[in-house]
Amino acid sequence: MSAPRFTLYGSLSPNVQKAILMLEEVGQPFRMVPLNVHRGEHFAPEFTRLNPLQRVPVLVDHAADEPLVIAESGAILIHLAESFGHLLPTEPRRRAEVLQWLMYQTSTVGPVWGQLNHFARDGSHDAYGLARFASAARLVYDRLEERLAVSPWLGGAQYSVADVAVWPWVSIEARLFGTRFPHMAIDAPGHPRLTAWFRRIEARPATRRAMAHIAALPSNRNTGTAEQEDRLVGRGAFARSLD
Ligand SMILES: N[C@@H](CCC(=O)N[C@@H](CS)C(=O)NCC(=O)O)C(=O)O
């Protein structure tokens, strides 16, 4: 049996889950290389050579003689969509709409919810940071609900990479915070369209296969030492000089 065309480096994080979801959408087998970011495995020289940004996910496409290495989850989704002609329209207007919502995910949904995760979970006692990002996160939920009131899918008339990018984030935030921040629960009454959208995607065969794959990945939370956690978030001895 030949080796799969793709290798994916990653953890259990939502940005990695996006890539898994998309690989299942395009029906491509892949080799998964799990990295524990809490232990700083993504700072190792071998991984840094692949991605100098020291972030996961990283996808390697071995189709050509010289493997193509892609970091940034949005770029990974676009590469897979274009390679297999799936979930990214070519007609300029429809494509622009999809890309707008994909960029909204990478520029806003992920970073805002990621900051909330930090202030709500990681032993932070910064009440201002928590209040600021809890409110910003709520605004994102409201924006998604507004969008789904005028469009069946985030990217327009068809399921697209924009939906693939947002779905794992909604899934993970619900699991982490659905009790503490009730609007984040999947079935919260305040966002019926988002709930219906989530359930439609959850029922897709590719999503089911992706979730089975994700369920088999190790959870690395609370596995890092205090020093490794400081390095991960760039604080304490790892804070950058502001001189
Ligand atoms: N914009 C990047 C964000 C990637 C990212 O933040 N990945 C996290 C896991 S979700 C990571 O690698 N964190 C390790 C670190 O920040 O050192 C993407 O969309 O791929």
PDBQT file of the ligand as one rigid body, heavy atoms in Angstrom, charges set to zero:
ROOT
HETATM    1  N1  LIG A 301      -3.714  31.497  12.331  1.00  0.00    +0.000 N 
HETATM    2  C1  LIG A 301      -3.252  30.171  12.627  1.00  0.00    +0.000 C 
HETATM    3  C2  LIG A 301      -3.376  29.929  14.106  1.00  0.00    +0.000 C 
HETATM    4  C3  LIG A 301      -2.734  28.624  14.502  1.00  0.00    +0.000 C 
HETATM    5  C4  LIG A 301      -2.658  28.478  15.995  1.00  0.00    +0.000 C 
HETATM    6  O1  LIG A 301      -2.799  29.431  16.766  1.00  0.00    +0.000 OA
HETATM    7  N2  LIG A 301      -2.404  27.248  16.417  1.00  0.00    +0.000 N 
HETATM    8  C5  LIG A 301      -2.270  26.993  17.818  1.00  0.00    +0.000 C 
HETATM    9  C6  LIG A 301      -3.067  25.774  18.174  1.00  0.00    +0.000 C 
HETATM   10  S1  LIG A 301      -4.781  26.198  17.869  1.00  0.00    +0.000 SA
HETATM   11  C7  LIG A 301      -0.812  26.797  18.132  1.00  0.00    +0.000 C 
HETATM   12  O2  LIG A 301      -0.079  26.261  17.330  1.00  0.00    +0.000 OA
HETATM   13  N3  LIG A 301      -0.394  27.272  19.290  1.00  0.00    +0.000 N 
HETATM   14  C8  LIG A 301       0.941  27.147  19.724  1.00  0.00    +0.000 C 
HETATM   15  C9  LIG A 301       1.561  28.469  20.051  1.00  0.00    +0.000 C 
HETATM   16  O3  LIG A 301       0.888  29.512  19.922  1.00  0.00    +0.000 OA
HETATM   17  O4  LIG A 301       2.736  28.470  20.440  1.00  0.00    +0.000 OA
HETATM   18  C10 LIG A 301      -4.087  29.135  11.843  1.00  0.00    +0.000 C 
HETATM   19  O5  LIG A 301      -5.242  29.451  11.525  1.00  0.00    +0.000 OA
HETATM   20  O6  LIG A 301      -3.578  28.062  11.525  1.00  0.00    +0.000 OA
ENDROOT
TORSDOF 0
